[in-house]
Amino acid sequence: MVLSTSAGGLVSSRMMSIVQQDGIFYFQTDKTMRKYHQIMENHNVALCMDNIQIEGVAEEMGKPLDHKIFSKLFSQQHKGSFDAYSSLENERVFEVRPVFVQRWLYIGTVPYIERFYVEEKRYIKEKYNGE
């Protein structure tokens, strides 16, 4: 997925190895990385994959090997990255709790936009007409 972060008026995005369980997304990064510092300043992040956009709040959860859910999922789905980075001293796990999800949906050739307001538990599907 693409992770976007921002701080001090600057936005940056990068591809990330991400895992998900029970609607919560997890990733790891080094404390010296730009994304880490941006998240520490501004916990609002966005994730994107295909035609799905997810806005959420990121929270540091500690070291990867101390987080059992993350370690299990990440080692299964991204073994190379898990083996290479998860035991490093500066690595930290973040969880992202979604607050808003949007995706484009096509029924036949007709475009719709689906919006999920997670905290409000509200869902809207609207036909896109370009107006």
FENKA-V102979 format. One record per run of one state. SS is the DSSP state (helix for helix, strand for strand, loop for the rest). FROM is the first residue (numbers start at 1). TO is the last residue. Records with the same first field share a line. If there is no record, write none. Layout:
SS = FROM-TO + FROM-TO
//
This chain:
loop = 1-1 + 8-9 + 16-18 + 22-23 + 31-33 + 42-43 + 50-51 + 63-63 + 67-67 + 78-78 + 86-90 + 108-109 + 118-121 + 128-131
strand = 2-7 + 10-15 + 19-21 + 24-30 + 44-49 + 52-62 + 91-107 + 110-117 + 122-127
helix = 34-41 + 64-66 + 68-77 + 79-85
//
